[in-house]
Amino acid sequence: MIEIVFLGTSSMVPTKERNHSSVLVSFKGNNILMDCGEGTQRQLKIAGISASKINKILISHWHGDHVLGLPGLIQTLAANKYEKTLEIYGPKGTKKRFKAMFEAFVFDNNIDLKVVDVEKGVFFENSDFKIEALPLEHGIATLGFSFIEKDRRRIELSKAKKLGLKEGPLLGKLQDGKSITFNGKKIKPDMVCYVVEGKKITYIADTLQCKNAYKLAENSDLMICEATYASAMGEKVEERFHMSAKQAGLIANKANVNELILTHLSARYKDDSEVLEDAKDVFNNVRVAHDFMKIKL
């Protein structure tokens, strides 16, 4: 099961209800923080989530509302004797900016950091999932991310029993996609297994409506997308290198997305009704995120 927790859903200026941008994706012992706006570690405490569980941070871009929480979070991890390697992935220039950050702040950095500049494509993969990135269009180097759970096999026990197979290492090999020999007969995985398709979650931070946003979002089960303004703002939306909620809805519609979650709302909106209706004009299955909202897939 994949769990998503929205830790911050505001844009440049936080409000009483919305903190700066941050989303946590948890899956099979991995806790992946997507952006780390100011106040993120306090949001983690309110949500009852230990910061020490985080093992990966994805940085979409280096505007302050997406990264100003990094120094404080890393300082806390160091003080709590964080024992893992913290993997940090961001757009080109991230290594350089991290070096500058540690020169600007005075605290012990006694944790193991792996900082990687990402350009495009798959940049992390294990047996359970992969993460890919594509550049977006926001005036500075900006990435969008897709978390892609791998398909997995499940044993159909009734078929296994008919072949005389019982629980044990042989079934494990079949589930791993390997053929086995049992009672002198070769058994292929497809004879006793069925495939469960993995989930895809796409995170599109600050950007103009662009081709790579569509590519990332394609066939996503869940698309988390910035919707800083409603389209009534007119040309000011693109002048500020952002998308309207309606543009986010258009991407979801054309990219065959199952569900759209809007985030990164401007502080000008006292409630989410205008932004929500703007997106619903072109895509029906849409919600507006709020701080501490949880989704399970």
Secondary structure, 3 states (H helix, E strand, C coil): CCEEEEEECECCCCCCCCCCCEEEEEECCEEEEECCCCCHHHHHHHHCCCHHHCCEEECCCCCHHHHCCHHHHHHHHHHCCCCCEEEEEEECCHHHHHHHHHHHCCCCCCCEEEEEEECCEEEEECCCEEEEEEECCCCCCCEEEEEEECCEEEECHHHHHHCCCCCCHHHHHHHCCCCEEECCEEECHHHCEEEECCCEEEEECCCCCCHHHHHHHCCCCEEEEECCECHHHCCHHHHCCCCEHHHHHHHHHHCCCCEEEEECECCCCCCCHHHHHHHHCCCCCEEECCCCCEEEC
